[in-house]
Amino acid sequence: TEGIVIAIDGPSGSGKSSTSRGVARVRNLRYLDTGAMYRAITWWMLSNDVNVNDAEAVASLVERPVIVMGTDPNAPTVTVDGRDVAAEIRERDVTTNVSAVSAVPETRERMVRSQREIIAKARAESAGIVVEGRDITTVVAPDATVKLFLTASAEARAQRRSKEVRTSDVAATQADLARRDELDSNRAHSPLRQTADATELDTTGLTLDEVVALVSKLA
Ligand code: C5P
């Protein structure tokens, strides 16, 4: 499995993160959560009182923070200017604003550049990598060894995400996911899009172990 790249896209709550981490563990590959990178830059913007709906302001500041991703699937890390922000980037404030920051072309240019560097480094070290996000199969790594598009019913996705963030308000979670999907799928710059050469996997009725086993077999 020298230098293998597994690219996984899909909407929020489709099981991308758990699946990607699981496959990376089983197959002894590195793991990159690109959503965490968009969340990290969003966290930095909010922490510095940048108006995230002002695309020009976001664009002019996007190169400022130093974002470092750790790619061990057993302990993935994300730091901004040396600070561990793993917990902060999951907070509601970041989740609400991440799609606006992600829609700015300069944000995407910076992130895609950095993601390609991380992939190239893994390959240079003969380690494979699982990369998950919204534009991995289309923009970041269109020549990936395995390309997957994960889906699940809106209800299943809302149930999973509610468990993750420990809320009983599944309806509110579902509305939040729908809003983010809408923004991520309709932005002008590299929207979430399913391509013909990506294998679609509907995870609705499947357990995590079943999905991991299926994807590992594909790889
Ligand atoms: O995967 P996660 O839900 O953590 O991603 C958070 C947000 O980051 C998404 O809603 C999307 O706006 C953005 N994102 C993106 N491109 C990626 C990964 C995430 O635009 N490759």
Residues whose N, C-alpha, C, O or C-beta is under 5 A from the ligand:
A	BS01	C5P	S12 T34 G35 A36 Y38 V98 S99 S102 E132 G133 R134 D135 R180 D184
